[in-house]
Every structure is written in structure tokens, then in C-alpha cells.
């Protein structure tokens, strides 16, 4: 099992920035992909950003140009840099690992609130 712990969430004003971190208890080097999802109240959980083992990235259209996903294999950590935050970005953000043999792991989530 891989334990994932998110951190970095909080309350920010529109236009502000946050950097989310997801620390894994084991090596993420062999993972197929890592990503961030978010879920707002009354909304379906959606993919925000993903990064493959090769370093290829993909983003939801709503966050392109504002969010950047990255990872540090040596630290077993994936990051989500969020800039120019909007109220519509308010949600619980979850770290996700797409591992080998169909195994999937989720963090407990971290709250991001964008409000003036």
C-alpha cells in the first residue's frame, strides 16, 4: 500500500496562489502516472492535472495556463502550483497515483477556498 498525504491548501483571495504537495510513503518512480483531482460540493470529482512517468502533462481546460503539475521522484512528492486562483477553483483537492497492475491510491484531500 502507498499512503498519500496532501498539504498546502487554505484560504486565498481571487488572483492569489497556492502550492499543493502530495507526499507518498513509498517510491513513486514506477507509477504510471500521478495527478490531482478536485471535488466541489454538489459536483462530480474531476481530473485537474496529470503527469506520467515520462514527464508528460495534461490539464483540464479550466486550469490551463494557471496550474502546473510537477514531481520530485527523489522526494516521492508531486506538486500542484496554482496561480491566478478563481472562486470556481474552490474544492477539495485529492492526490492520485495510477500504479502498476491496476492499483490506484488516493490521498485524504486538502481544502482550497478562493474567496474575497
Secondary structure, DSSP 8 states (H G I E B T S, - for coil): ---EEEE--EEE-TT--EEEEEEESS--TT-SEEEEEEE-TTS--EEEEEEETT--EEE-TTTTTTEEEEEEGGGTEEEEEE-S--GGG-EEEEEEEE-GGG-EEE---EEEEE--
